[in-house]
């Protein structure tokens, strides 16, 4: 059995800090990442989606989606899970939450940039790539690549469930009766996240 890397030891300490179960977190994060590309790229033009002004509010739909995301158990099949995520989340919501979580990963002091590259190349870009292709692109030995990939997935989970989802739910509770437009809502969440990151550094 291979020894646990130092990076993984630090990441496991983070999971304990947030009272997250490592095995469950790994499964949840893998499930989200595996459907991310399809859910997001089912929208024909992601750039237009991100720029488009959205009128109206997100209301209870976002609250329901966040509650589901905060404690879901990955379903038996990927198709079932993808259908559930697609029905609950507008593609833009998933993009916003994942992008905010990725900013935490990128700012991580050990391998942050490498973790971000692995997540983007393996799960998030339109082109689908295998693990072998990603490890070759990043010029990593297979064993090193798989260590870093697992660390990256766990760190993404910590970022999402330790920071982004709780903050988003907190902001939602503050503004749910104020009819804040969706674009403004996510700008508020992003500002809260920036404050949290600056306090941590």
Protein Blocks (a to p, Z undefined) as FASTA:
>chain_A
ZZddfklmmmmmmmmmnopafklmmmmmmmmmmmmmmmmmmpmblmlmmmpccehjekjm
lmmmmmmmmmpccdfbfklmmmmmmmmpcfklmmmmmmmmmmmmmmpmghklmmmmmmmm
mmmmmbdcdfklmmmmnopafklmmmmmmmmmmmmmmmmmmmmmmmmmmmmmmmmmnopa
fklmmmmmmmmmmmmmmmmZZ
